[in-house]
Amino acid sequence: MTHQRTRIRHAVAALLAPIAPVSVNRDDPLQAGELLPCLAVFTPGEGVQEITNGRRQLRTMELVVDGYARAGAELDDRLDALALDIEARIAAGQKLGGLADKAVLVRTVTDRVTGGELRAGVVRLTFALTYQTAFGQPDA
């Protein structure tokens, strides 16, 4: 049994793989020796509501994609270029082969990442992704 969230994360990672290497993990996705740019995909939360008298559930999952780029001249431009590619790919494949109903971008934030020798920037795109499951069966 595999939770639908797991299948969705991996489908999003496959969709974004042509942009840059993708980690499907929020725990230290960026290491000092990591290639930049790179991406991380994770799902920090999900709301659930019953939609058909206990037989189906509508789930709205928070899907986060972090895009990392090396710090330096034109960092914001490189982060915007990553965001553009991420948005375009998710918009084009938002149903993820039938795994999802839709994905809507709800927020974009940029920041700097510093740690030891590592200097990078990050753009975080947060999507509201909806999908349905059978009641009590998040793998169906």
Phi, psi and omega in degrees: 000134178231127179299144179302324178302319180298313180298321180294314179304315181291325176293320177295318178300317179295322179296324183268351184305326178295342181283312185189166175303140185239133172255133176258065187194130179270349183276106180049058181291342184241114178253159184304325181271001184295146174290141176239135007283162173208166185231154173228137180239129176207167186228091187283344182196165183202135173257147183229137174222146178284136182239344181217075175044047174084003183260332181227151176235137173262124182246133175244107186261140172275114179252122182245134174237118175260130175246125183252140176222149180296137178293157179144193181302139177065028179303313182299324177295319179293322178294319177297322178295319175298313180301318179301312180297317180297310180302314183297317181292319179290322177297320181289329183241029191299338178275351173050050178065030179093000179284334185231158174274316177192161176228128182235127176292128181243343182194143173228132180225140174244153181201174175254149177240125177225140178188107182063237181276348183284124174228117182210171172240159179224139170245126181250119176253126179248127180245147168264113183247124181254145175205166182240149176221165171289149181302128178072008181228076183292358176258004181234000000 
